[in-house]
Amino acid sequence: MGHRFWPWLVLIVSLALAGLSIFRLEQAGAGLVTSDLAVGETPVTVVSRPDVTDAPVVVIAHGFAGSRQLMIGFAQTLAQAGYIVASYDLEGHGRNPVPMSGDVASVDGTTRLLVAELGRVIDASLGLHGANGQLALLGHSMASDIIVRQAIADSRVDATVAVSMFSTAVTADAPANLLVINGAWETALAAEGLRVLRLSDPDARFAQTLGDPAAGTGRRAVLAPSVEHVGVLYAPTSMVETRDWLNAVFARPHDTPVAARGGWIALLIVSVTALAWPLAQLARPLRAAKPPKRLPRGAFWAASLVPTILTPLILWPFEIGFLPVLVADYLALHFALFGLIGLSFLARAGALRWDATGLLLALPIAVFCIGVFGSMLDIYVASFFAIGARIWIVLAIAAGAVPFMLADAYLTEAGRAPLWRVLVVRTNALVSLGIATALDIEGLFFLLLILPIILLFFVLFGTLGGWIGRATQRPIAAGVGLGVFLGWALGMTFPLFAV
């Protein structure tokens, strides 16, 4: 009775929590109208009240490896306050089919092209029904530099909100009405925000408003407490400060609601992930007769440490550039080599076994992760189904991610290994990528931005893989299924870049 009761209870509770999360997330956009706009090849989402008239326009730009979905909280908060909000996918990102191009290290390269794209989006947005000609820009991380440069060059811009800002273009009085928002845990960027504020007043402090926003001379820098580079996009402080700053600039009321999405998104992610536990129990009739082999300590350390060190050293001398995506080609090769070295040690120790049933089980695992979890991400978090040219990138990364995750599944004994072994295996995977970045910081710098994604993947889907492994005792099921999903997730995340 108990064996059958718990899966049903977890399934019902998970579905209930997921439903509650979706309801609350949808509630934040209640009463708003959302429409799509194409500016050339650039996809734009416009959000506003249905009866909006005589309203300022706010154009929102996401950061590196982001998409419009990441910025929904700002869009809904400002639309509820009576603004017309236009969010777009930058070149190379999300559903924008045009790849990034130019020299990423030069202001006259990629930056100039992205500023030009922003200018085109502004032109179209100011022509929207109900727009009164007033304009504000909001950008996160990489896009903070894009919006700052556009605001300085474009006299139509009345206010700028730079989230997680870094831009060498800021001066003591430009851009006008600049609000800088950083997460309190973004130590370096927080210091940069204070530096920019003190260009106007050397004694200025966080949360101090300099000048007069209504007169075009305002400047302010704030810290959103207890959040980092992504969490700052969901922090209530970020929403309130942005709304109040623009309302001060445009003399609008301050009593509209803000979109508190962060907690509900976290609950939705956890509840959808938790659905995998009762579903994994359905595979128990296909459980292998014997559990995966536990390696002796010496063999375990060899299989986990050798690929950690050898992989970045072997790939270091080579110039790798066969995919139209920044560092994805290197990552695919790194995963493949790391996994193959680990699997060779596992084979020598007699830990590998052919498992046709496990291979078949990998299919529903990949379908659940991509179809169910991915659909939730695509709607509420970030672009996850921008197919087109990205399918070849997904296949290339998956070809490396599958052996990588197979080695992980066998070394962690399909979730049956002691916790210290699991931590060693996954820490070593991150350390290996860190070594690669340190050896070629200029060429592989963008790998640093992917490390938190891989860490989150291990936390969520490492747990999910453990549930599957303990239910089936088949490492190949989780290894192949999660390898395909990791390839898909990274292939959809990296920006396209013209080679």
C-alpha positions as CSV (number, residue, x, y, z in Angstrom):
1,M,0.0,0.0,0.0
2,G,2.7,2.5,1.0
3,H,4.8,1.7,-2.1
4,R,1.9,2.8,-4.3
5,F,0.7,5.6,-2.1
6,W,3.8,7.9,-2.1
7,P,4.2,8.2,-5.9
8,W,0.5,9.2,-6.2
9,L,0.9,11.7,-3.4
10,V,4.0,13.3,-4.9
11,L,2.4,13.4,-8.3
12,I,-0.8,15.1,-7.0
13,V,1.2,17.6,-4.9
14,S,3.6,18.4,-7.7
15,L,0.8,19.0,-10.2
16,A,-1.0,21.2,-7.7
17,L,2.0,23.3,-7.0
18,A,2.8,23.6,-10.7
19,G,-0.8,24.7,-11.3
20,L,-0.6,27.2,-8.5
21,S,2.6,28.6,-9.9
22,I,1.3,28.9,-13.4
23,F,-1.9,30.6,-12.1
24,R,0.1,33.2,-10.1
25,L,2.5,33.8,-13.0
26,E,-0.4,34.3,-15.4
27,Q,-2.1,36.6,-12.9
28,A,0.8,39.1,-13.1
29,G,-0.2,39.7,-16.7
30,A,-3.9,39.9,-16.1
31,G,-5.6,42.8,-18.0
32,L,-2.6,43.3,-20.3
33,V,-2.5,42.8,-24.1
34,T,0.4,41.1,-25.7
35,S,1.2,41.2,-29.4
36,D,4.1,40.3,-31.7
37,L,5.9,42.7,-34.0
38,A,8.6,42.0,-36.5
39,V,11.2,44.7,-37.1
40,G,13.0,43.3,-40.1
41,E,14.1,39.9,-38.8
42,T,14.1,41.0,-35.1
43,P,11.1,39.5,-33.2
44,V,9.5,42.0,-30.7
45,T,6.9,41.4,-28.1
46,V,4.7,44.4,-27.2
47,V,2.9,44.5,-23.8
48,S,0.4,47.2,-22.7
49,R,-2.9,47.9,-21.2
50,P,-5.7,47.4,-23.8
51,D,-6.9,51.1,-23.4
52,V,-3.4,52.7,-23.4
53,T,-3.2,56.2,-24.8
54,D,-0.6,59.0,-24.6
55,A,1.9,56.6,-23.1
56,P,5.7,56.6,-23.0
57,V,7.5,53.6,-24.7
58,V,10.0,51.4,-22.9
59,V,12.3,49.3,-25.0
60,I,13.8,46.3,-23.1
61,A,16.9,44.4,-24.2
62,H,18.1,41.2,-22.5
63,G,21.7,40.1,-21.8
64,F,24.1,37.6,-23.3
65,A,22.6,34.2,-23.9
66,G,19.2,35.6,-22.8
67,S,15.9,36.2,-24.5
68,R,12.7,38.2,-24.2
69,Q,11.2,35.8,-21.7
70,L,13.9,36.6,-19.1
71,M,12.6,40.2,-19.0
72,I,8.9,39.5,-18.7
73,G,8.8,40.8,-15.1
74,F,10.0,44.2,-16.1
75,A,7.6,44.2,-19.1
76,Q,4.5,43.3,-17.0
77,T,5.4,45.7,-14.2
78,L,5.8,48.7,-16.6
79,A,2.8,47.8,-18.7
80,Q,0.6,47.7,-15.5
81,A,2.0,51.2,-14.8
82,G,0.6,52.4,-18.1
83,Y,3.7,52.2,-20.4
84,I,3.9,50.6,-23.8
85,V,6.7,48.0,-23.5
86,A,8.6,46.5,-26.4
87,S,11.0,43.6,-25.6
88,Y,13.0,42.0,-28.3
89,D,15.5,39.1,-29.0
90,L,18.9,40.5,-29.9
91,E,20.7,39.2,-33.0
92,G,21.9,35.7,-32.4
93,H,19.6,35.2,-29.4
94,G,16.2,33.5,-28.8
95,R,14.1,33.4,-31.9
96,N,16.1,36.0,-33.8
97,P,17.4,34.2,-36.9
98,V,20.1,36.7,-37.7
99,P,23.4,35.7,-36.0
100,M,25.6,38.1,-34.1
101,S,28.6,39.3,-36.2
102,G,31.6,41.5,-36.0
103,D,34.4,41.7,-33.5
104,V,33.0,40.9,-30.0
105,A,36.0,42.6,-28.4
106,S,35.6,45.9,-30.3
107,V,33.1,48.7,-29.8
108,D,33.1,49.2,-33.5
109,G,32.3,45.5,-34.1
110,T,29.5,43.5,-32.6
111,T,28.5,46.4,-30.2
112,R,28.0,48.8,-33.1
113,L,25.7,46.3,-34.9
114,L,23.7,45.6,-31.8
115,V,23.2,49.4,-31.2
116,A,22.0,49.8,-34.8
117,E,19.5,47.0,-34.2
118,L,18.2,48.7,-31.1
119,G,17.8,51.9,-33.1
120,R,15.6,50.1,-35.5
121,V,13.5,48.6,-32.7
122,I,13.1,52.1,-31.2
123,D,11.9,53.5,-34.5
124,A,9.2,50.9,-34.8
125,S,8.2,51.1,-31.2
126,L,7.7,54.9,-31.2
127,G,5.2,54.4,-34.0
128,L,3.0,52.0,-32.0
129,H,-0.6,53.0,-31.4
130,G,-0.9,55.1,-28.1
131,A,2.8,56.1,-28.0
132,N,3.3,59.7,-27.1
133,G,6.9,60.1,-28.2
134,Q,8.5,59.7,-24.8
135,L,11.1,56.9,-24.5
136,A,13.0,54.9,-22.0
137,L,15.5,52.1,-22.4
138,L,16.1,49.1,-20.1
139,G,18.9,46.6,-20.6
140,H,20.6,43.8,-18.6
141,S,24.3,42.9,-18.5
142,M,25.7,43.0,-22.1
143,A,22.7,45.0,-23.2
144,S,23.3,47.6,-20.5
145,D,26.2,48.8,-22.6
146,I,24.1,48.7,-25.8
147,I,21.3,50.9,-24.3
148,V,23.8,53.3,-22.7
149,R,25.5,54.0,-26.0
150,Q,22.1,54.3,-27.8
151,A,20.8,56.7,-25.1
152,I,23.9,58.9,-25.4
153,A,23.6,59.1,-29.2
154,D,19.8,59.3,-29.4
155,S,18.2,62.6,-28.2
156,R,14.8,60.8,-28.1
157,V,15.8,58.8,-25.0
158,D,14.5,60.4,-21.8
159,A,15.7,57.7,-19.3
160,T,17.9,54.7,-19.0
161,V,17.7,51.7,-16.6
162,A,20.9,49.6,-16.7
163,V,20.6,46.3,-14.8
164,S,23.9,44.6,-13.9
165,M,25.6,47.4,-15.7
166,F,29.0,47.7,-17.2
167,S,29.7,50.4,-19.8
168,T,32.8,52.5,-20.4
169,A,30.6,55.0,-22.2
170,V,29.0,56.5,-19.1
171,T,30.1,60.1,-18.2
172,A,29.2,62.4,-15.3
173,D,26.1,63.7,-17.1
174,A,25.3,61.1,-19.8
175,P,23.1,59.3,-20.4
176,A,20.3,61.4,-18.9
177,N,18.3,60.0,-16.0
178,L,20.4,56.9,-15.5
179,L,19.2,54.3,-12.9
180,V,21.7,51.5,-12.2
181,I,20.5,48.3,-10.5
182,N,22.8,45.6,-9.4
183,G,22.3,42.5,-7.3
184,A,24.0,42.7,-3.9
185,W,26.0,39.6,-4.7
186,E,27.3,41.0,-7.9
187,T,30.4,42.4,-6.1
188,A,32.3,43.7,-9.1
189,L,29.3,45.2,-10.9
190,A,28.0,46.7,-7.7
191,A,31.3,48.5,-7.3
192,E,31.0,49.7,-10.9
193,G,27.5,51.0,-10.2
194,L,28.8,53.1,-7.3
195,R,31.7,54.3,-9.4
196,V,29.3,55.5,-12.1
197,L,27.1,57.3,-9.5
198,R,30.2,59.0,-8.1
199,L,31.1,60.5,-11.4
200,S,28.4,62.9,-10.7
201,D,29.0,63.3,-6.9
202,P,32.2,61.8,-5.3
203,D,30.3,61.4,-2.0
204,A,27.2,59.7,-3.4
205,R,25.9,56.5,-1.8
206,F,23.7,53.7,-2.9
207,A,19.9,54.5,-3.0
208,Q,20.7,58.2,-3.1
209,T,19.1,60.1,-6.0
210,L,21.2,62.8,-7.5
211,G,19.8,65.6,-9.6
212,D,16.1,65.8,-10.7
213,P,14.7,63.0,-12.9
214,A,11.8,65.3,-14.0
215,A,14.4,67.8,-15.2
216,G,16.5,65.2,-17.0
217,T,19.4,65.4,-14.6
218,G,18.6,62.4,-12.4
219,R,21.1,59.6,-11.5
220,R,20.7,56.8,-9.0
221,A,22.3,53.4,-8.1
222,V,20.7,50.7,-6.0
223,L,21.4,47.2,-4.8
224,A,18.7,44.5,-4.9
225,P,19.4,42.5,-1.7
226,S,20.4,38.8,-1.7
227,V,20.4,38.2,-5.5
228,E,23.1,37.7,-8.2
229,H,23.3,38.2,-11.9
230,V,20.1,36.4,-12.8
231,G,18.2,36.8,-9.6
232,V,18.3,40.6,-10.0
233,L,15.9,40.2,-12.9
234,Y,13.2,38.8,-10.6
235,A,13.9,40.9,-7.4
236,P,11.0,43.0,-6.2
237,T,13.5,45.8,-5.6
238,S,14.4,45.8,-9.3
239,M,10.7,46.1,-10.3
240,V,9.9,48.8,-7.7
241,E,12.9,50.9,-8.4
242,T,12.4,50.7,-12.2
243,R,8.7,51.6,-12.0
244,D,9.3,54.5,-9.6
245,W,12.3,55.9,-11.5
246,L,10.4,56.1,-14.8
247,N,7.3,57.4,-13.1
248,A,9.5,60.2,-11.6
249,V,10.9,61.0,-15.1
250,F,7.5,61.0,-16.8
251,A,5.4,62.3,-13.8
252,R,3.1,59.2,-13.6
253,P,1.4,57.6,-10.6
254,H,3.3,55.2,-8.3
255,D,0.5,52.9,-7.0
256,T,0.5,50.1,-9.7
257,P,1.4,46.5,-8.9
258,V,4.8,44.9,-9.7
259,A,5.3,41.4,-11.1
260,A,6.7,39.2,-8.3
261,R,7.7,36.3,-10.4
262,G,10.9,34.9,-8.9
263,G,9.5,32.7,-6.2
264,W,6.7,31.3,-8.4
265,I,9.2,30.5,-11.1
266,A,11.4,28.7,-8.6
267,L,8.4,26.7,-7.3
268,L,7.3,25.8,-10.8
269,I,10.8,24.5,-11.7
270,V,11.0,22.4,-8.5
271,S,7.4,21.1,-8.9
272,V,7.9,20.1,-12.6
273,T,11.2,18.4,-11.7
274,A,9.5,16.6,-8.9
275,L,7.1,15.1,-11.3
276,A,9.9,12.9,-12.5
277,W,10.0,10.9,-9.2
278,P,6.6,9.3,-9.5
279,L,7.0,8.8,-13.2
280,A,10.4,7.1,-12.6
281,Q,8.5,4.5,-10.4
282,L,6.6,3.4,-13.5
283,A,9.9,2.0,-14.8
284,R,10.5,-0.3,-11.8
285,P,9.1,-3.4,-13.7
286,L,12.1,-2.8,-16.1
287,R,14.6,-2.7,-13.2
288,A,17.9,-4.4,-14.0
289,A,18.7,-7.6,-12.0
290,K,22.0,-6.2,-10.7
291,P,23.0,-2.7,-9.6
292,P,25.8,-0.9,-11.4
293,K,29.3,-1.9,-10.3
294,R,31.0,0.2,-7.6
295,L,34.6,1.0,-8.6
296,P,37.4,0.6,-6.0
297,R,38.6,3.9,-4.7
298,G,41.7,3.9,-6.9
299,A,39.8,3.2,-10.1
300,F,37.2,5.8,-9.1
301,W,39.7,8.5,-8.6
302,A,41.5,7.7,-11.8
303,A,38.2,7.7,-13.8
304,S,37.2,11.1,-12.3
305,L,40.5,13.0,-12.0
306,V,42.3,12.0,-15.2
307,P,39.7,13.4,-17.6
308,T,39.4,16.5,-15.5
309,I,43.1,17.4,-16.1
310,L,43.8,15.8,-19.5
311,T,40.8,17.2,-21.4
312,P,41.7,20.9,-21.2
313,L,45.4,20.2,-21.7
314,I,44.8,18.1,-24.8
315,L,42.4,20.7,-26.4
316,W,44.4,23.7,-25.4
317,P,46.7,23.9,-28.5
318,F,43.9,23.7,-31.0
319,E,41.8,26.5,-32.6
320,I,38.3,25.1,-32.5
321,G,35.6,26.8,-34.6
322,F,33.3,24.6,-36.6
323,L,29.9,25.8,-35.2
324,P,28.2,29.2,-35.7
325,V,27.9,29.6,-31.9
326,L,30.4,31.2,-29.5
327,V,32.4,28.4,-27.6
328,A,29.7,25.7,-28.3
329,D,32.1,23.8,-30.6
330,Y,34.8,23.8,-27.9
331,L,32.2,22.7,-25.3
332,A,31.0,19.8,-27.5
333,L,34.6,18.5,-27.9
334,H,35.4,19.0,-24.2
335,F,32.3,17.0,-23.2
336,A,33.1,14.3,-25.7
337,L,36.7,13.9,-24.8
338,F,36.0,14.2,-21.0
339,G,33.3,11.5,-21.3
340,L,35.3,9.2,-23.5
341,I,38.4,9.3,-21.2
342,G,36.2,8.5,-18.2
343,L,34.4,5.7,-20.1
344,S,37.7,4.2,-21.1
345,F,38.7,3.9,-17.4
346,L,35.2,2.5,-16.5
347,A,35.6,-0.1,-19.3
348,R,39.0,-1.2,-18.0
349,A,37.5,-1.6,-14.6
350,G,34.6,-3.7,-16.0
351,A,31.9,-1.3,-15.0
352,L,30.3,-0.8,-18.4
353,R,27.6,-3.0,-19.8
354,W,25.5,-3.0,-22.9
355,D,21.8,-2.3,-22.0
356,A,19.3,-2.2,-24.8
357,T,16.4,-1.7,-22.3
358,G,18.2,1.3,-20.7
359,L,18.7,2.8,-24.1
360,L,15.0,2.6,-24.9
361,L,14.2,4.2,-21.5
362,A,16.4,7.1,-22.5
363,L,13.8,8.2,-25.0
364,P,11.0,9.0,-22.5
365,I,13.5,10.7,-20.3
366,A,14.6,13.0,-23.0
367,V,11.0,13.6,-24.1
368,F,10.0,14.6,-20.5
369,C,13.0,16.9,-20.0
370,I,12.7,18.6,-23.4
371,G,8.9,18.5,-23.9
372,V,7.5,19.0,-20.4
373,F,10.3,20.9,-18.6
374,G,11.4,22.7,-21.8
375,S,7.8,23.9,-22.5
376,M,7.6,25.4,-19.0
377,L,11.0,27.2,-19.5
378,D,10.1,28.5,-23.0
379,I,6.9,30.1,-21.7
380,Y,8.0,31.5,-18.4
381,V,11.8,31.7,-18.2
382,A,13.9,31.7,-21.5
383,S,13.7,30.7,-25.1
384,F,13.9,26.9,-25.4
385,F,12.4,26.0,-28.8
386,A,14.1,28.3,-31.3
387,I,14.7,25.5,-33.8
388,G,15.9,26.4,-37.3
389,A,19.6,26.5,-37.7
390,R,20.1,25.5,-34.0
391,I,19.1,21.9,-34.5
392,W,22.6,21.2,-35.9
393,I,24.2,22.9,-32.9
394,V,22.0,20.8,-30.6
395,L,23.1,17.6,-32.4
396,A,26.8,18.5,-32.2
397,I,26.7,19.4,-28.5
398,A,24.5,16.3,-27.7
399,A,27.1,14.1,-29.5
400,G,29.6,15.3,-26.8
401,A,27.1,15.6,-23.9
402,V,26.0,11.9,-24.2
403,P,29.4,10.3,-23.4
404,F,29.9,13.1,-20.8
405,M,26.6,12.2,-19.0
406,L,27.2,8.4,-19.5
407,A,30.5,8.7,-17.6
408,D,28.7,10.7,-14.9
409,A,25.9,8.1,-14.7
410,Y,28.3,5.2,-14.3
411,L,30.6,7.0,-11.9
412,T,27.6,7.9,-9.7
413,E,26.3,4.4,-10.0
414,A,22.9,5.6,-11.4
415,G,22.3,7.5,-8.2
416,R,23.4,4.8,-5.8
417,A,27.0,6.1,-5.1
418,P,27.9,7.7,-1.8
419,L,27.2,11.5,-1.8
420,W,30.9,12.3,-1.6
421,R,31.5,10.5,-4.9
422,V,28.7,12.3,-6.6
423,L,30.1,15.7,-5.4
424,V,33.6,14.7,-6.6
425,V,32.4,13.7,-10.1
426,R,30.3,16.9,-10.7
427,T,32.8,19.2,-9.1
428,N,35.5,17.8,-11.3
429,A,33.4,18.4,-14.4
430,L,33.1,22.1,-13.5
431,V,36.8,22.3,-12.5
432,S,37.8,20.9,-15.9
433,L,35.9,23.7,-17.7
434,G,37.4,26.2,-15.3
435,I,40.9,25.0,-16.2
436,A,40.1,25.3,-19.9
437,T,38.9,28.9,-19.4
438,A,42.0,29.8,-17.4
439,L,44.3,28.4,-20.2
440,D,42.5,30.5,-22.8
441,I,40.7,33.3,-21.0
442,E,40.3,35.4,-24.2
443,G,39.0,32.7,-26.4
444,L,36.8,30.8,-23.9
445,F,35.7,33.7,-21.6
446,F,32.0,33.0,-22.4
447,L,32.4,29.5,-20.9
448,L,32.3,31.3,-17.5
449,L,28.7,32.3,-18.2
450,I,27.7,28.7,-18.9
451,L,29.2,27.3,-15.7
452,P,26.2,28.4,-13.5
453,I,23.8,26.7,-16.1
454,I,25.7,23.5,-15.8
455,L,25.8,23.7,-12.0
456,L,22.0,24.2,-12.0
457,F,21.7,21.3,-14.5
458,F,23.5,19.0,-12.0
459,V,21.4,20.2,-9.1
460,L,18.1,19.6,-10.8
461,F,18.7,16.9,-13.3
462,G,21.4,15.1,-11.4
463,T,18.7,14.6,-8.8
464,L,16.3,13.5,-11.5
465,G,18.8,11.1,-12.9
466,G,19.3,9.6,-9.5
467,W,15.6,8.9,-9.1
468,I,15.6,7.2,-12.5
469,G,18.8,5.3,-11.7
470,R,17.6,4.0,-8.4
471,A,14.3,2.9,-9.8
472,T,15.8,1.1,-12.8
473,Q,19.5,0.4,-11.9
474,R,20.3,1.3,-15.5
475,P,22.9,4.1,-15.9
476,I,22.6,4.2,-19.6
477,A,19.0,5.4,-19.4
478,A,19.8,8.6,-17.4
479,G,23.1,9.0,-19.1
480,V,21.8,9.1,-22.7
481,G,18.5,10.8,-21.9
482,L,20.0,13.6,-19.9
483,G,22.9,13.9,-22.3
484,V,20.5,14.6,-25.1
485,F,18.7,17.1,-22.9
486,L,21.9,18.9,-22.0
487,G,22.8,19.2,-25.6
488,W,19.4,20.7,-26.4
489,A,19.5,23.1,-23.5
490,L,23.0,24.4,-24.3
491,G,22.2,24.5,-28.1
492,M,19.2,26.7,-27.4
493,T,21.1,28.9,-24.9
494,F,24.3,29.9,-26.8
495,P,24.0,32.9,-29.2
496,L,24.4,32.3,-32.9
497,F,27.4,33.9,-34.4
498,A,28.4,34.3,-38.0
499,V,31.6,32.4,-38.8
